[in-house]
């Protein structure tokens, strides 16, 4: 059997959430020698982009460049002329022409809940492409029960064709870092001054609710009753590449005029464990998440998590985090205060987080994904 995989998300320079999912699942799928795979790229992949992938005799790389509308024009043409037995699309968008046996992963429908966090063009395209892909695919993989419920509620997708398969995390990479020198060197690499810090990582965009996070941080450090010994040294470190409508967020960081707020840009996966481990807490105040992979990675690194209770985040963190309503700035500040002033609470959440993270793995995710693909081929 030949399983085609839309691998365009792998051919990017800096992977974020959905790109990382596509890479991790593809990496494990193609290790299964019992199946043949064709990986479709929208540009010739570099050796760096293929790093970690086992390209054996059962794997064919098919680079089919096209200037615009690659999925709906070029990949559709490929599906028409040389269709695989089944097609797996790891991120939302099924090509207009596709095999009857197609499986697509839908990550979230956050644009329906917070449309103002997207550009109008992006919002319209997300709405159309998600509706089309979920309705036309033989099976839909959702990364959380929240996304599965959203699909049935808003697009009337039959629950019988939905499989909930959560993300995993790289267990060899994301674990507590005990090496103080490595943590110090990684901090220095990103210009993080000595002293305690709170850490966020993710795309810099409105949906991540970073304006309220910065306002909550300002409330905290400017409160004379916040009896924290290192208050003047406490930093808020924001990692991630700019996304949609990031300019107002960056403007807010300047407006607050707090040198303790540090925007460090994109953080490579190799550096994340040390930055997670060195933090007093990982903060993730998103307005909505289809999964929330950084929260899982942070728990796996033994750092306490403070996050919103929106979308799928309660599914991911369980009882291992302090949660708050995403629109309640005072609640964000209060949870940060509680955590920073209680070493006992920090230890408790760190221990619970390590245990919660054990429930997730990329191996399990990939195995269940392959089962879903094979299931549609048996119909």
ABEGO torsion letter per residue (X at the ends): XBBBBBAAAABBABBBAAAAAAAAAAAAAAABAABBBBBBBABBBBAAAABGBBBBAABBBBBBBBABGAAAAAAAAAAAABBBABBBBABGBBBABBBABBBBBBABAAAAABAAABBAAAAAAAAAAAAAAAAABABBBBABAAAAAAAAAAAGBBAAABBBBBBBBBAAABBBBABAAAAAAAAAAAGBBBEBBBBBBEBBBAAAGAAAAAAAAAAAAABAABBBAAAAABBBBBBEBBBBGAAAAAAAAAAAGBAABBBAEBBBAAAAAAAAAABABBBBABABBAAGAAAAAAAAAGBBBBBBABEAAAAAAEAABBBBBAABAAAAAAAAAAAAABAAAAAAAAAAAAAAAAABBAAAAAAAAAAAAAAAAAX
